[in-house]
Amino acid sequence: GEELGRNAGILPSLEDLLFYTVAEGQEKIPAHKFLTALKATGLRTGDPRLKECMETLKETLKNTSDGVTLDRHLFKKCVQSNIVLLTQAFRKKFVIPDFQSFTSHIDELYESARDLSGGQVADYIPQLAKFSPDLWAVSLCTVDGQRHTVGDTKVPFCLQSCVKPLKYAVAVHDHGTEYVHSFIGKEPSGLRFNKLFLNEDDKPHNPMVNAGAIVCTSLIKVRAVMNFLKMMAGNEYVGFSNATFQSERESGDRNFAIGYYLKEKKCFPEGTDMTSVLDFYFQLCSIEVTCESASVMAATLANGGICPITGERVLSPEAVRNTLSLMHSCGMYDFSGQFAFHVGLPAKSGVSGGILLVVPNVMGIMCWSPPLDKLGNSVRGIQFCTDLVELFNFHNYDNLRHFAKKHDPRREGGDQRVKSVINLLFAAYTGDVSALRRFALSSMDMEQRDYDSRTALHVAAAEGHTEVVRFLLEACKVNPVPRDRWGNTPMDEAVHFGHHDVVTILQQYQNNYSPPAGADEKESAEQSIDSLL
């Protein structure tokens, strides 16, 4: 097997690098260890992007004698179809690199909001009144599909007004901004969401108030919306509550009044049947989600219209941009200005207790708790959003220069991230000199070896990356003649793969190399840092 090993080991594939990371020097990886490590990155085993890997893993475990461990060959077989995603995950290249420390903060914010007891559960229809005031859930999904969930996150509830930004996005996606806004304004109204009131052009003020949402409903098709919502949720739970629909329709006098007023003022496209638009409006309010599925919808908005867990483009960038702009200024009823001031993120609340929150380019969050404050926003949800932005620099204007620093979970764990040999070898493998420069400056050991005793210099020599080879020898003063587990030196690699320029550089250094003596180490370290800079 050694000869085989020699040939397989000569060029570490991405799969090999991943194996070293997870195996931590062992020859085999217990399957549960791989899955635990995977979950720590924030990925779920049920992620649609990992389907092939998980299916192969299941098959493999069924067919191996010991049932639960993977040697390098089996591991490779399991991961190769999803290797890019997995390598990103394990090299902490996701938007939230240190996911576990981030989620422990989220859990603390969840717990502290749980103690709030104020607010009234909406009771204008029995379907809303029957929810317990103790229900409280937070789910999040990052733009890389890292998931976290705490509380009652699998309980279905109706979107209610949280559907308004979503159907507006669909309308813009289908018809473009100009057409949609020939019917609906884009200003906050400064009035209750259910007022019979239009702007000076006789249009509803914006798509987030009832009048605007009713006109918006006349621009889209029932089937299309359900389809869009399913795609935005990455095919997770989207349902429908018929009981809520019937009740909304029976208690919807105000909305009928708005509908007739809009009809009188000719606010709909020509030939619109107003009563069937109202039916559709009530149906959309009655669409059910769970906290988990809605967090993926929010993440699709955070990700510029591409669903993070399927990689599918659902909405045009234009539709997403408009939607987030309007959520920012009009999404929280009469609290919108305050919310924009304190939280500084696009959000939309609904009377069922949901708050759909978007941290652009980072994550989508759904908070859900039925007790509402006087303005119709979830008491615990508002608290959570406010605390979140006090802790992390997610407010739209937190990243101004010379600004007091908050936690930035996008950069946390900087030191831990570069310690592992996989990052070093990966940079050498891809010829990434700037990454190597950063590692060396962070005083990483540039002579670290992997599980086959290979160094960065072996890898760079085998790949023919002359710049990397020169950097390791000149700036980092690494040993030019380390031997891997088959006894090969970097020179052997360079010769074997015909990289003549690398051979020349190595020869020059092999002749002059003497291992650093203890006393001069500090001085030579200082010199190398000078040469790095």
C-alpha positions in Angstrom: 0.0 0.0 0.0 3.0 2.4 0.5 3.6 2.9 -3.2 -0.1 3.6 -3.7 0.1 6.0 -0.8 3.1 7.7 -2.3 1.3 8.4 -5.5 -1.9 9.4 -3.8 0.0 11.5 -1.3 2.1 13.4 -3.8 -0.5 16.1 -4.5 -2.8 16.6 -1.6 -6.3 16.9 -3.1 -8.8 19.1 -1.4 -10.4 15.9 0.0 -7.0 15.0 1.6 -6.7 18.4 3.1 -10.2 18.1 4.5 -9.4 14.7 5.8 -6.3 16.0 7.7 -8.4 18.7 9.3 -11.1 16.5 10.6 -8.9 13.5 11.4 -6.4 15.5 13.5 -3.6 13.0 13.0 -5.7 9.8 13.2 -5.8 7.3 10.3 -9.6 7.0 10.4 -12.5 9.4 11.2 -15.5 8.2 13.2 -18.5 9.2 11.2 -20.1 10.9 14.2 -17.0 13.0 14.6 -17.3 14.2 11.0 -21.0 15.0 11.5 -20.4 16.8 14.8 -17.6 18.9 13.2 -19.9 19.7 10.3 -22.7 20.8 12.5 -20.3 23.1 14.4 -19.7 25.1 11.2 -23.5 25.8 11.1 -24.3 23.5 8.2 -27.2 21.0 8.6 -26.9 17.5 7.5 -30.2 18.0 5.7 -28.8 20.9 3.7 -29.9 20.4 0.0 -26.4 21.3 -1.1 -25.0 18.3 0.9 -27.4 15.8 -0.5 -24.9 13.7 -2.4 -22.4 13.7 0.5 -25.0 12.5 3.0 -26.4 9.9 0.6 -23.0 8.5 0.0 -22.2 8.5 3.7 -25.4 6.6 4.5 -24.6 4.0 1.8 -20.9 3.7 2.9 -21.8 3.2 6.5 -24.3 0.5 5.6 -21.6 -1.4 3.6 -18.5 -1.1 5.8 -17.8 -3.9 8.2 -17.0 -1.7 11.2 -20.0 0.5 10.3 -18.9 3.8 11.8 -15.4 4.9 10.7 -14.1 6.3 7.5 -10.6 5.8 6.2 -9.1 8.3 3.8 -10.4 6.5 0.7 -14.0 6.2 2.0 -13.9 9.8 3.3 -12.9 11.0 -0.1 -15.7 9.1 -1.7 -18.2 10.7 0.6 -17.1 14.3 0.3 -16.0 14.7 -3.3 -19.3 15.7 -4.7 -19.7 18.6 -2.2 -16.0 19.4 -1.6 -16.1 23.1 -2.3 -18.8 23.8 0.2 -17.2 21.5 2.8 -13.8 23.0 2.4 -15.2 26.5 2.9 -17.0 25.3 6.0 -14.0 23.7 7.6 -11.6 26.5 6.7 -13.9 28.9 8.4 -14.6 30.8 5.2 -18.3 31.3 5.9 -19.7 34.8 6.7 -19.8 33.9 10.4 -16.5 32.0 10.9 -16.8 31.2 14.5 -20.4 30.0 14.4 -20.7 28.4 17.8 -19.6 31.4 19.7 -22.0 33.5 17.7 -24.9 31.3 18.4 -24.2 31.2 22.1 -24.6 35.0 22.1 -27.9 34.5 20.2 -29.1 32.1 22.8 -28.4 34.6 25.6 -30.4 37.3 23.8 -33.2 34.8 23.3 -33.2 33.9 27.1 -33.2 37.5 28.2 -36.2 38.4 26.0 -38.0 35.3 27.2 -38.5 37.0 30.6 -40.6 39.8 29.2 -44.3 39.5 30.0 -45.9 42.6 28.5 -48.2 42.7 25.4 -51.5 41.3 24.2 -52.0 38.4 21.9 -54.0 39.6 18.9 -57.6 38.5 19.3 -59.8 40.0 16.5 -60.1 36.4 15.1 -60.1 33.2 17.2 -57.2 31.6 15.2 -54.8 34.3 16.5 -56.3 34.4 20.0 -55.6 30.6 20.5 -51.8 31.0 20.5 -50.1 30.9 24.0 -48.4 34.1 25.0 -45.4 32.0 26.2 -44.5 30.9 22.7 -41.1 32.4 21.7 -38.8 31.4 18.9 -35.8 32.7 17.0 -34.3 31.1 13.8 -31.5 32.4 11.6 -30.0 31.4 8.3 -26.8 33.1 7.1 -26.1 33.9 3.4 -23.9 30.7 3.4 -26.7 28.6 4.8 -25.4 28.3 8.4 -28.5 27.6 10.5 -29.4 28.2 14.1 -32.7 27.9 15.9 -33.9 28.3 19.5 -37.3 28.0 21.1 -40.6 27.0 19.5 -39.3 27.2 16.0 -41.3 24.4 14.4 -44.7 25.7 15.3 -46.6 26.9 12.2 -48.1 30.4 12.3 -49.6 32.8 9.7 -47.4 35.4 8.0 -50.0 38.1 8.2 -48.3 41.4 7.3 -44.9 39.7 7.1 -46.1 38.6 3.6 -46.3 42.2 2.4 -42.7 42.7 1.5 -42.6 39.2 0.0 -45.5 39.8 -2.4 -44.1 43.3 -3.3 -40.8 41.6 -4.2 -42.7 39.2 -6.4 -44.6 42.1 -8.1 -41.3 44.0 -8.8 -39.6 40.8 -10.0 -42.5 40.2 -12.4 -43.2 43.7 -13.6 -40.3 45.9 -12.8 -40.1 48.9 -10.4 -41.7 51.5 -12.7 -44.9 49.6 -13.4 -45.5 48.6 -9.7 -44.9 52.2 -8.6 -47.3 53.6 -11.1 -49.9 52.2 -8.7 -48.2 52.5 -5.3 -46.1 55.2 -3.6 -42.9 54.6 -1.7 -43.2 57.0 1.2 -44.0 56.2 4.9 -47.6 57.3 5.5 -47.2 58.5 9.1 -50.6 57.0 9.7 -52.1 53.7 11.0 -51.5 50.9 8.6 -55.3 50.3 8.1 -56.3 53.9 7.3 -58.6 54.9 4.5 -56.2 57.4 3.1 -54.3 58.0 -0.2 -51.4 60.3 -1.1 -51.8 63.5 -3.1 -51.6 61.4 -6.4 -54.5 59.2 -5.1 -52.2 56.2 -4.7 -51.6 54.2 -1.5 -48.5 55.5 0.3 -46.4 52.3 0.1 -46.8 48.5 -0.2 -46.4 47.9 3.6 -49.7 49.5 4.5 -53.0 47.7 3.9 -54.1 49.9 1.0 -50.8 49.5 -0.8 -50.7 45.7 -0.1 -54.2 45.3 -1.5 -53.2 47.1 -4.7 -50.0 45.1 -4.8 -52.1 41.9 -4.6 -53.9 42.9 -7.8 -50.5 42.8 -9.7 -49.6 39.2 -8.9 -51.0 35.6 -9.4 -51.9 33.2 -6.6 -49.9 30.3 -7.9 -46.9 32.4 -8.6 -46.7 33.7 -5.1 -46.9 30.3 -3.4 -44.2 29.1 -5.8 -42.0 32.0 -5.0 -42.4 31.6 -1.3 -41.5 27.9 -1.5 -38.4 28.7 -3.5 -37.4 31.5 -1.1 -37.8 29.1 1.8 -35.5 26.6 0.0 -38.5 24.2 -0.1 -39.0 24.2 3.7 -42.4 24.5 5.3 -45.0 26.8 3.6 -48.6 26.0 4.4 -52.0 27.6 4.5 -54.6 28.1 7.2 -58.0 27.9 5.8 -59.6 28.8 9.1 -57.6 32.0 9.3 -58.5 32.9 5.7 -62.3 32.4 6.4 -62.1 34.5 9.6 -60.0 37.3 8.1 -62.6 37.5 5.3 -65.5 37.6 7.8 -63.9 40.2 10.0 -62.4 42.2 7.2 -64.8 45.1 7.0 -62.1 47.7 7.1 -60.2 46.0 4.3 -63.4 45.8 2.2 -63.9 49.6 2.9 -60.3 50.2 1.7 -61.0 48.0 -1.3 -64.1 50.0 -2.4 -62.3 53.3 -1.8 -59.4 52.1 -4.0 -61.8 51.0 -6.7 -63.6 54.4 -6.6 -60.3 56.2 -6.9 -59.3 53.9 -9.9 -56.2 52.6 -8.1 -56.2 49.1 -9.6 -55.1 48.0 -13.1 -58.0 48.1 -15.6 -60.3 45.1 -15.5 -59.4 44.1 -11.9 -62.1 42.3 -10.0 -61.8 44.0 -6.6 -63.6 41.3 -4.5 -61.4 38.5 -5.8 -58.3 40.7 -5.1 -59.5 41.0 -1.5 -60.0 37.2 -1.3 -56.4 36.7 -2.5 -55.3 39.4 -0.1 -56.8 37.5 2.9 -55.3 34.2 1.5 -51.8 35.7 1.4 -52.2 36.8 5.1 -53.2 33.2 5.9 -50.0 31.6 4.5 -48.3 29.6 7.2 -44.6 29.3 7.9 -42.4 28.2 10.8 -39.7 30.3 12.3 -37.2 28.0 10.5 -38.7 28.3 7.0 -39.2 32.0 7.3 -35.6 32.6 8.3 -34.6 31.1 5.0 -36.9 33.5 3.2 -35.3 36.4 5.1 -31.9 35.0 4.2 -32.8 35.0 0.5 -33.4 38.7 0.8 -30.1 39.1 2.7 -28.4 37.2 -0.1 -29.6 39.5 -2.9 -32.4 37.1 -4.1 -30.5 33.8 -4.2 -31.7 31.2 -1.7 -28.6 30.3 0.4 -29.5 26.6 0.9 -30.4 25.8 -2.7 -28.2 28.3 -4.6 -31.2 29.1 -6.8 -31.9 32.7 -7.9 -35.4 33.4 -6.8 -35.8 37.2 -7.0 -34.1 39.9 -9.2 -31.5 42.1 -7.4 -33.8 45.1 -8.2 -36.8 43.5 -6.5 -34.7 42.7 -3.4 -33.2 46.2 -3.2 -36.6 47.9 -3.4 -38.0 45.6 -0.9 -35.3 46.1 1.7 -35.5 49.9 1.2 -39.2 49.9 1.9 -38.9 47.5 4.9 -36.3 49.9 6.3 -38.6 52.9 6.1 -42.1 51.4 6.5 -41.9 47.9 7.8 -42.8 48.3 11.5 -46.1 50.1 11.4 -45.9 53.3 13.4 -42.7 52.3 15.0 -40.8 52.2 11.7 -38.9 55.5 12.3 -37.9 54.5 15.8 -36.9 51.0 14.6 -34.8 52.4 11.7 -33.1 54.7 14.2 -32.3 52.2 16.9 -32.0 48.9 14.9 -31.1 50.3 11.5 -32.1 47.1 9.6 -34.9 46.2 7.2 -37.7 44.4 9.0 -41.4 43.6 8.7 -43.7 42.7 11.6 -47.0 40.9 11.5 -50.0 40.7 13.8 -49.3 37.0 14.5 -46.2 38.0 16.4 -43.5 37.6 13.7 -40.7 39.9 12.9 -38.8 39.2 9.7 -35.4 40.8 10.0 -32.7 41.1 7.3 -29.0 41.8 8.0 -28.0 42.5 4.4 -25.1 40.2 3.1 -25.0 38.4 6.4 -28.2 36.7 7.5 -32.0 36.5 7.7 -33.7 36.1 11.1 -37.3 35.3 12.0 -38.4 36.1 15.6 -41.9 35.0 16.6 -43.8 35.6 19.8 -47.5 36.4 19.8 -47.9 39.1 22.5 -47.9 42.5 20.8 -47.3 46.0 22.0 -49.7 48.9 21.4 -48.3 49.4 17.9 -48.9 45.8 16.9 -45.2 44.6 17.1 -44.1 41.5 19.0 -42.8 42.6 22.4 -40.1 40.0 22.6 -39.2 40.3 18.9 -38.6 44.1 19.3 -36.4 43.5 22.4 -34.4 40.8 20.6 -33.8 43.0 17.5 -32.7 45.9 19.7 -30.4 43.7 21.8 -28.9 42.1 18.7 -27.8 45.4 17.3 -26.5 46.6 20.7 -24.2 43.6 20.8 -23.2 43.2 17.1 -22.3 45.9 14.6 -25.3 45.1 12.4 -26.9 48.5 12.4 -26.8 50.0 8.9 -24.5 52.8 10.1 -22.3 50.9 12.6 -19.4 50.6 10.3 -18.6 54.3 9.8 -15.0 55.1 10.3 -13.8 56.2 13.8 -16.9 54.6 15.3 -17.0 52.9 18.6 -16.4 49.2 18.0 -18.9 46.5 18.7 -18.5 42.8 18.1 -18.1 41.9 14.5 -19.0 38.2 14.2 -17.9 38.3 10.6 -14.3 38.6 11.7 -14.3 36.9 15.0 -11.9 34.1 15.8 -9.1 35.5 13.7 -6.3 33.9 15.7 -7.8 30.5 15.9 -8.6 30.4 12.3 -5.0 30.4 11.0 -3.5 27.9 13.4 -4.4 24.8 11.6 -2.0 23.2 9.1 -4.8 22.8 6.6 -4.9 26.6 5.9 -1.2 26.6 5.5 -1.1 23.7 3.0 -4.2 25.0 1.2 -2.5 28.4 0.6 0.6 26.6 -0.6 -1.5 24.3 -2.8 -3.3 27.2 -4.5 -0.3 29.5 -4.7 -1.8 32.1 -2.4 1.3 34.1 -1.3 -0.7 36.9 0.4 -2.4 34.3 2.7 1.0 32.8 3.5 2.3 36.3 4.3 -0.6 36.8 6.7 0.1 33.5 8.4 3.8 34.2 8.8 3.0 37.6 10.3 0.6 36.0 12.8 3.7 33.9 13.8 2.3 30.6 12.5 4.8 27.8 12.3 5.5 27.7 8.6 7.2 24.3 8.9 4.1 22.5 10.2 3.5 19.1 8.8 0.4 17.3 7.9 -0.5 13.7 8.5 1.9 12.5 5.8 4.6 14.7 7.2 4.4 17.0 4.3 5.2 20.7 4.6 4.0 23.7 2.7 7.3 23.6 0.8 6.6 20.1 -0.4 3.2 21.1 -1.7 4.4 24.3 -3.3 7.3 22.5 -5.0 5.0 19.7 -6.3 2.6 22.4 -7.7 5.4 24.5 -9.2 4.5 27.7 -7.3 7.8 29.4 -7.6 6.7 32.6 -5.7 5.5 30.5 -2.8 8.7 28.4 -2.7 10.8 31.6 -2.8 8.7 33.2 0.0 9.0 30.1 2.3 12.7 29.9 1.8 13.7 33.6 1.8 11.3 35.2 4.2 10.3 32.3 6.4 13.7 30.6 6.3 12.1 27.1 6.3 14.2 24.0 6.2 14.6 23.3 2.4 15.1 19.5 2.9 12.2 18.1 5.1 11.3 14.5 4.3 7.7 13.3 4.1 6.5 9.9 5.2 7.8 8.4 2.0 11.2 10.0 2.4 10.7 12.6 -0.3 12.1 16.1 -0.1 10.6 19.2 -1.9 13.4 18.8 -4.4 12.2 15.3 -5.2 8.7 16.7 -5.9 10.0 19.5 -8.1 12.1 17.0 -10.2 9.2 14.5 -10.4 6.8 17.1 -11.7 9.3 18.8 -14.0 9.3 22.2 -12.3 12.8 23.3 -13.3 12.6 26.8 -11.9 11.7 25.4 -8.5 14.6 23.0 -8.7 17.0 25.9 -9.3 15.7 27.9 -6.3 15.8 24.8 -4.0 19.4 24.0 -5.0 20.6 27.5 -4.1 19.1 27.1 -0.6 20.0 23.5 0.1 23.7 24.4 -0.1 23.5 27.2 2.3 21.0 25.9 4.8 21.9 25.5 8.5 19.2 24.9 11.1 18.7 28.0 13.2 20.5 27.9 16.6 18.5 28.7 19.7 20.3 32.0 20.6 19.7 33.6 17.2 16.1 32.6 16.9 14.7 35.9 18.2 16.9 37.9 15.9 16.2 35.8 12.9 12.5 36.0 13.7 12.8 39.8 13.7 14.7 39.7 10.5 12.1 37.5 8.8 9.3 39.9 9.9 11.3 42.8 8.4 11.6 40.8 5.2 7.9 40.1 5.2 7.1 43.7 5.5 
